[in-house]
């Protein structure tokens, strides 16, 4: 896959990702977007849901992109926690297709549900059928939702829907809603751990 083809596919998938997340965000909420990149998700939510809030990003070029997109951004490393934010200071905290690039997975999930009533998480499912087929053939997967070659991937965690749900149970996190989609963007209900390429979760604390 050429770099241009990868970029086009990523942009198409990004728009799909944004639309799914927006369906869980009521109008007028305060939102914190972790690993926000250049702020396009927050800009989309501002335009479609009239939200307010902040993006959090560590990369300097991406922070400048946020500024160009009119998004309020804080430059910080979320691996170190969210100590600058008070408890329940947001309605939703989002991490969109970035959790797999983080080392401090447990800490980030706990912090998200400290500073907000609900968290929204999306990630590529490593157990998707085409990924399994690639591994069975002796190769690392490259797909719509895992578009990088093994030697240039930003991902440091390769986990599955089943893995994520086990972690949520261990951390006392309630799964309030789950959506899974195949590479064509079709909703999956039958064995999502096998048939879902991209997973979305709406999370809260167990009462």
PyMOL commands that set and color helices and strands:
alter all, ss='L'
color gray80, all
select helices_A, chain A and resi 3-22+40-49+60-68+78-80+99-101+105-115+129-136+161-171+192-195
alter helices_A, ss='H'
color red, helices_A
select strands_A, chain A and resi 30-34+52-57+73-75+90-96+116-124+173-181+198-205
alter strands_A, ss='S'
color yellow, strands_A
deselect
rebuild
show_as cartoon
